[in-house]
Amino acid sequence: MEPTATATEVPTATPTSEPTATLEPTLEPTLEPTLEPTPTVPLAPVVQTQTIYPIADTTVLASVPDQSQLPETVGGLAFGGAQGAVTYISFDLSSVAAPGSVTTATLTLTGVGSVGGSGGELLALGGVVVDEFGATWNTRPVGPGSATDASGAPVWVGWIGPGGTVSVDVTGTVAANGIVTFVLVGMPEAAVMVGSRESAQPATLTIETVSPGG
């Protein structure tokens, strides 16, 4: 008799649960924009040029000390020469910007006589307007000092020929608004004549100013 095979139960492997890995989120830093300050662009200064004409002018003569300028001669202004002529030219600078803003000031004269000559030293008076109708040698404004240029040096007026012009730097004198009167004394050897404000070639004062941009 053959033995009967008995089936042996094979144990079934029970799966073991493996723990599931948990993914942790990675925190990325948030980049905040950096605010750069806006640069301030300075405003360019304002440069202005203006030409000013006399408000009064006249000539007085040492040779006739009680006589004012004759009406028939008001087209010209004489200075120097044998009669001791002296000319006064007044300007109103109230339209000029604040004190300290003047960068250049130039006085320009035009010869209207028949001969030329040197203008000599230029003098100036502040705050005085010449009486163009009544001033004489005896009543003329007194006490003028030297007109000065941008460096502070005294100003001399060069040669003025018939129909010619001469320009002189008077920046040191024209430093603020107000009234300024220029005094031309000329040279004794020859009288020079320049155009008055009643003529077609009056004296002019050209002023350049600089003010802050706005």
Protein Blocks (a to p, Z undefined) as FASTA:
>chain_A
ZZdddddddddddddddddddddddddddddddddddddddddddddddddddfbdcddd
fklmmbccdfklmmpcceejjkopacdddddfklpccehiambdcdddddfbfbdcdebj
adddehiacdfklgcfklgcehiacdddfkopacddddddehiacdddfklmmmcgcddd
dddebjfkbccddddfkbmbdcddddddddddZZ
